Amino acid sequence: MLKQYLVSSLGIFRLIALLEGVSYLVLLCIAMPLKYKFGYEFAVKYTGWIHGILFISYIILLLIIWKRCNWSFKKVAFAFIASLLPFGTFVLDKHLRENK
Protein backbone atom coordinates (compact mmCIF):
# COMPACT_ATOMS: atom_id res chain seq x y z
CA MET A 1 0.00 0.00 0.00
CA LEU A 2 2.76 2.45 0.89
CA LYS A 3 4.57 1.59 -2.33
CA GLN A 4 1.83 3.21 -4.45
CA TYR A 5 2.58 6.56 -2.84
CA LEU A 6 6.34 6.47 -3.30
CA VAL A 7 6.48 6.07 -7.09
CA SER A 8 5.86 9.72 -8.03
CA SER A 9 6.05 13.22 -6.64
CA LEU A 10 2.24 13.38 -6.67
CA GLY A 11 2.14 10.15 -4.66
CA ILE A 12 4.57 11.54 -2.10
CA PHE A 13 2.44 14.69 -1.88
CA ARG A 14 -0.67 12.58 -1.29
CA LEU A 15 1.10 10.61 1.46
CA ILE A 16 2.30 13.78 3.22
CA ALA A 17 -1.22 15.24 2.84
CA LEU A 18 -2.74 12.24 4.58
CA LEU A 19 -0.14 12.31 7.36
CA GLU A 20 -0.66 16.05 7.79
CA GLY A 21 -4.42 15.48 8.05
CA VAL A 22 -3.99 12.77 10.67
CA SER A 23 -1.58 14.92 12.68
CA TYR A 24 -4.04 17.82 12.56
CA LEU A 25 -6.86 15.64 13.89
CA VAL A 26 -4.62 14.20 16.62
CA LEU A 27 -3.64 17.74 17.60
CA LEU A 28 -7.25 18.97 17.70
CA CYS A 29 -8.99 15.91 19.14
CA ILE A 30 -6.40 14.38 21.48
CA ALA A 31 -3.51 16.71 22.28
CA MET A 32 -5.49 19.90 22.89
CA PRO A 33 -8.02 18.24 25.22
CA LEU A 34 -5.12 16.64 27.11
CA LYS A 35 -3.53 20.05 27.54
CA TYR A 36 -6.58 22.08 28.47
CA LYS A 37 -8.51 19.48 30.47
CA PHE A 38 -5.68 17.61 32.20
CA GLY A 39 -2.75 20.03 32.01
CA TYR A 40 -0.50 17.82 29.87
CA GLU A 41 1.32 20.57 28.00
CA PHE A 42 3.77 18.13 26.40
CA ALA A 43 0.95 16.63 24.32
CA VAL A 44 0.49 19.82 22.31
CA LYS A 45 4.20 20.60 22.28
CA TYR A 46 5.26 17.39 20.55
CA THR A 47 2.16 16.82 18.46
CA GLY A 48 2.25 20.44 17.34
CA TRP A 49 5.91 20.13 16.41
CA ILE A 50 5.25 17.05 14.28
CA HIS A 51 2.21 18.66 12.69
CA GLY A 52 4.22 21.80 11.93
CA ILE A 53 6.90 19.83 10.09
CA LEU A 54 4.26 17.94 8.11
CA PHE A 55 2.42 21.19 7.28
CA ILE A 56 5.58 22.88 6.01
CA SER A 57 6.41 19.75 3.98
CA TYR A 58 2.89 19.81 2.56
CA ILE A 59 3.22 23.44 1.45
CA ILE A 60 6.65 22.89 -0.12
CA LEU A 61 5.42 19.80 -1.96
CA LEU A 62 2.29 21.67 -3.06
CA LEU A 63 4.49 24.29 -4.72
CA ILE A 64 6.57 21.56 -6.39
CA ILE A 65 3.44 19.75 -7.61
CA TRP A 66 1.97 23.02 -8.89
CA LYS A 67 4.95 23.42 -11.19
CA ARG A 68 5.52 19.74 -12.10
CA CYS A 69 1.91 18.77 -12.73
CA ASN A 70 0.92 22.15 -14.19
CA TRP A 71 -1.98 22.58 -11.76
CA SER A 72 -4.28 25.56 -12.10
CA PHE A 73 -4.30 28.25 -9.44
CA LYS A 74 -7.81 27.12 -8.48
CA LYS A 75 -6.61 23.56 -7.80
CA VAL A 76 -3.64 24.81 -5.75
CA ALA A 77 -5.92 27.12 -3.76
CA PHE A 78 -8.26 24.17 -3.11
CA ALA A 79 -5.31 22.08 -1.88
CA PHE A 80 -4.09 24.90 0.36
CA ILE A 81 -7.52 25.47 1.90
CA ALA A 82 -7.87 21.71 2.39
CA SER A 83 -4.77 21.78 4.60
CA LEU A 84 -6.44 24.30 6.92
CA LEU A 85 -9.67 22.35 7.48
CA PRO A 86 -10.13 19.21 9.56
CA PHE A 87 -10.62 16.27 7.17
CA GLY A 88 -9.72 18.58 4.26
CA THR A 89 -6.69 16.62 3.14
CA PHE A 90 -8.76 13.43 3.07
CA VAL A 91 -11.26 15.11 0.74
CA LEU A 92 -8.34 16.33 -1.39
CA ASP A 93 -6.89 12.81 -1.60
CA LYS A 94 -10.24 11.42 -2.74
CA HIS A 95 -10.43 14.16 -5.38
CA LEU A 96 -6.89 13.41 -6.59
CA ARG A 97 -7.58 9.66 -6.79
CA GLU A 98 -10.74 10.21 -8.83
CA ASN A 99 -9.16 12.71 -11.25
CA LYS A 100 -5.95 10.91 -12.19
C-alpha positions in Angstrom: 0.0 0.0 0.0 2.8 2.4 0.9 4.6 1.6 -2.3 1.8 3.2 -4.4 2.6 6.6 -2.8 6.3 6.5 -3.3 6.5 6.1 -7.1 5.9 9.7 -8.0 6.0 13.2 -6.6 2.2 13.4 -6.7 2.1 10.1 -4.7 4.6 11.5 -2.1 2.4 14.7 -1.9 -0.7 12.6 -1.3 1.1 10.6 1.5 2.3 13.8 3.2 -1.2 15.2 2.8 -2.7 12.2 4.6 -0.1 12.3 7.4 -0.7 16.0 7.8 -4.4 15.5 8.0 -4.0 12.8 10.7 -1.6 14.9 12.7 -4.0 17.8 12.6 -6.9 15.6 13.9 -4.6 14.2 16.6 -3.6 17.7 17.6 -7.3 19.0 17.7 -9.0 15.9 19.1 -6.4 14.4 21.5 -3.5 16.7 22.3 -5.5 19.9 22.9 -8.0 18.2 25.2 -5.1 16.6 27.1 -3.5 20.0 27.5 -6.6 22.1 28.5 -8.5 19.5 30.5 -5.7 17.6 32.2 -2.8 20.0 32.0 -0.5 17.8 29.9 1.3 20.6 28.0 3.8 18.1 26.4 0.9 16.6 24.3 0.5 19.8 22.3 4.2 20.6 22.3 5.3 17.4 20.6 2.2 16.8 18.5 2.3 20.4 17.3 5.9 20.1 16.4 5.3 17.0 14.3 2.2 18.7 12.7 4.2 21.8 11.9 6.9 19.8 10.1 4.3 17.9 8.1 2.4 21.2 7.3 5.6 22.9 6.0 6.4 19.8 4.0 2.9 19.8 2.6 3.2 23.4 1.4 6.7 22.9 -0.1 5.4 19.8 -2.0 2.3 21.7 -3.1 4.5 24.3 -4.7 6.6 21.6 -6.4 3.4 19.7 -7.6 2.0 23.0 -8.9 5.0 23.4 -11.2 5.5 19.7 -12.1 1.9 18.8 -12.7 0.9 22.1 -14.2 -2.0 22.6 -11.8 -4.3 25.6 -12.1 -4.3 28.2 -9.4 -7.8 27.1 -8.5 -6.6 23.6 -7.8 -3.6 24.8 -5.8 -5.9 27.1 -3.8 -8.3 24.2 -3.1 -5.3 22.1 -1.9 -4.1 24.9 0.4 -7.5 25.5 1.9 -7.9 21.7 2.4 -4.8 21.8 4.6 -6.4 24.3 6.9 -9.7 22.4 7.5 -10.1 19.2 9.6 -10.6 16.3 7.2 -9.7 18.6 4.3 -6.7 16.6 3.1 -8.8 13.4 3.1 -11.3 15.1 0.7 -8.3 16.3 -1.4 -6.9 12.8 -1.6 -10.2 11.4 -2.7 -10.4 14.2 -5.4 -6.9 13.4 -6.6 -7.6 9.7 -6.8 -10.7 10.2 -8.8 -9.2 12.7 -11.2 -5.9 10.9 -12.2 
